[in-house]
Amino acid sequence: MTQKNNPLPCPFCGAENVTIEEGSTYRWAHASCAECGAAASDIRRQYGQGTDNPEVQEAALAEWNIRDRRDIDRLQRELAEARAFISTTIDAPKDYPAEEGM
């Protein structure tokens, strides 16, 4: 495997032992954590390509690695929205009515 295809640690347990496994049928494969069993989405493979095929490994690890990036992107968007909300709340005029219970 090339350096760019090194698996990221498991986003659930932090383990670094990631394996490529058979998917639900002979056309699918996926990367999964050997410690907790978390799995990335299946990737489609050509008939006759085993999980030891470099193309299958590369595609499965790419799918494994983007799961983490999606979570980071989502959390960064939510953080930006929260910061924007806080800044508008702090900058609100003094006579702005407070919500009940605050």
N, C-alpha and C positions, 0 to 999 in steps of 0.2 A: 504494500500500500504506500502511496505517496504521503508526504508530510501533510498536505492539505486535507487528507482524508482520515486523519487521526480523530477518533471519536471524542466528543466532549464528555465530561462526566455526566452521569445520570442526573437529570434535574430533580429526581425524587429522593434518591438515597445518597448521591454523590459518588457512587462506585465508578471505577474506570474500566471495568471488565465488560465490554460490549461484544456480543456475538451476532453473527448473521445466521438467521434461521429460515427454514422453509415457511412459506405463508400458508394460507388456507387451502390453496390448490397448487399444482405443479407450476402454474404461471406466476406465482407471487413469492416474494421473500421480504424479510424485514430485519432490522437491527433491533436487538433487545438487550436489556441489562441482565447480566448473568446473576446478579445479586438479588434484585427485587422483582424482576420479571417485566418491568416497564418496557413497552415496545413502541417503536415509531410506526407510522403508516406503512402498509405494504407497498412495495414497488413491483412493477411488472417486469418480468424477465422473459427472454426468448426460450422457446422449447429447447431443452437439452442443456441449458446453462445451469450448473449447480451453484450452490451457495459459495463455493470456493472460486468461482469465476471472478476475475478482477473487476469486470464491468458491473456485475451484480453487487460486489462488495462496495465499490465506489458509489453506486446509486443508493444503496441501503444506508451507508454511513452519511451521505449527503442529506438524506431524509432525516436521519437521527439528529444530525447537527442543527438543522433548521428549526426543530421544535423549540430548542432553547432560545433561539433568536426571536421567534414569534412571541414568546412570553416576555422577553425583555422589551421588545417594541411595544407590546400592549401595555406593560407596566409603565413605560416611559410616557406614553400618551395619557394614561390615567393620572400620573404624577403632574404632568403639565396642566391638565384640566383642573386638578385640585389646587395647584399653585395659582392659576388664573382666578379661580373662585375665591380663594383666600385673599388675593390682592384686591379684588373688587369689593369684598366684604370689609376689609380694613380701610379701604379708601372711600367707603360709603359716607355720605353726608351724616353729620351728627344727628340730624332730625329724622333720619331714616328709621321707620318703625322696626323694632326688634321682633323676632318671631316669638310666639308663645313659649314660655318655659325657659327662655334664655336669660 
